[in-house]
Amino acid sequence: MKLTTRGSVAAAFMACIATAVAVSPAAAGTSAPVDLPLESLETVLPVQAPELRTGVPVPVAGVPDGPRYVTGRMLPENALPAVPFTAELPETTFELPVEDPLGEGSLGALRAVSEASDVMLSSPGASVGAPLSAPRGDLAGQPEPVLPQLALITPVLQGTPAAALLMD
């Protein structure tokens, strides 16, 4: 391999490393902030527009629990493995100004605040059995036809969201 070829391979490798390092902090966050503009409600309703600040969770895939071979079965368990995901429900703030019904100013603001919380999600999976049994000694080593079994792994969603309603 020529020296120029080695140099260009090393330069390409260094460019890939630099790109991975530059992208990783942006992908590290598990939610994207969102401010919803609700000012247009003031034209329709005779009240001040509420403020809503929240975020969109960005799920990060984990390592699936791969197929496991079990003695006596022709096909492995978890043929379609469930994939775990983690995300963060971001903090959400909803603030609505409350006017005095007698028209003497403002009473304050009604706020609903939810804290950020972690969420764990697992996709559905499946395990399929073979239509033949394991080789049997009483049948001269031949397998016997059996009804195939199908097991579905249910999806899982775990989280601990909490919220508070406040009057300022």
N, C-alpha and C positions, 0 to 999 in steps of 0.2 A: 504494500500500500504506500503510495507516494506521500510525501510530507504535506503537499497541498491538499490532498484528499483527507488526510488526518485532521488538518486544520479546519477544513470546511465541516467535517463531521462534528468536531469539537465545538465550533461556532453554532451549529444547529442545535446541539445538545444544550449549550448554555442559553440559547434563545428560548428553548422549551422550558428550562428551569425558571428563567426570569418571568415568563408568561404565567407559569403555575403559581409563582410567589405573588405576582401582582393580582391575580384573580382570586386567590384564596381568602383575603380579608373581605372581599365583597360577598363571597358565598358563605362566610361564616355566620352572618346574621340569619336568624330563623323567622324573621317577620319583616315585612316592608311597610313603612308608615304611610297612612292615607289620611288626608284632610278632605272631608266632603263639603263642597260649597252648597249651602242651603239658603243663600240670600234670596233666591228667586221665590221662595215661599212667602216673602213679605208682600209681593204683588198680589198673591192669591188670598192669603189670610191676613186679618187685621192684627197680627201679633209680630213681635220681633222674631227674627229667624234664630233657631237654636244653633249651637256649635257642636259639631261631632268630629272627634279625632279618634282614629282607630288605626288598625293595621291589618294586613293580610298575612296569615301564617304561610311560611314557605316550608313545606315538608322536606326533610332530608332522609333519604333512604338508608337503611342499615343493612347489615349482612343477613341474608335469609338463612333459615335453618334448613340446610340442604337435605337431599334424600338420604335415608338410613337403610342399610341392608339388614334384614332380620332373618335369622336362621329359620328355614322351613317355608319361606315365601320366595316366589320366583321374581316378583317385582319389588322394588324398594318402597318403604313407607315415605310419605311426603313427596310423591312424584311431582306435584306442583307445590313447591314450598311457599309458605306465607312470608311476605316481605314486611319487615318492621319499618315504620317511619316515625320520626320524632319532629316536633315543631313546637313553636311557642305562640300561644294566644297572646297578642299584644295587649297593652293597657288601652282601655277604651274610655273616653270621657265624653259625656253628653251634657251640655249646659244649656238651660232654657231660662231666659229672664222672665221673672214673674212680676206683672204689673198689678198695682193696687186697683181693686175693682171700683173704688170710689174716685179714682182719677187723681190721687194725691202723690204720684211718683211710683217708684219701684219698691217692691218688697224684698228684692234680692234675686237670687238665682237658684233654681232647682238643678242639682247636679246628680248624675248617675255615673259612678266610677267603678270600673272593673279592673282588678289587678292583673298583671301579666302572669300567666301560668303555663306550665309545660304540658304538652299533649303527646301521648303515645298512641300510635295507630298501627294496626297489623292488617294487611290485606288478606282476603280469603285464600285458602289453599285446598288441595285435594290429594287424596291417597286412593289408588286404584289397585284392586286385587286381580290376579291373573285368572283366566277361565280354566286353568288346569291346576291340579294339586301338585305337590312335590312328588317326585318318583316314589312309588310304593313297592316295598319288598314282596308283598303278597300278590302283586300283579306283574311279577318278573321285571321290576324296575320301570314299568310304564306309569305315566301320570294318569289320573282319573279326571274326567271333566267335572267341573264344579261351577256353580253360579258365581260370577265375579262380584266382588264386594266394592263398594264405593263409599268413601268417607269424605265428607266436606268439613274443612276447618273454617269455623266461623270467623268473620272479621272482629277485631277488638278495638275499642276506642276508650282510652283512659285519660282523665284529666281532672283537675280540681279548680274550676273557675269560681271566683268569688266576686261579689259586687256590693256596693253600698249606695244608698240614696241619701243625699245631703241637701240641706236648705241653708244657703248662705245669706 
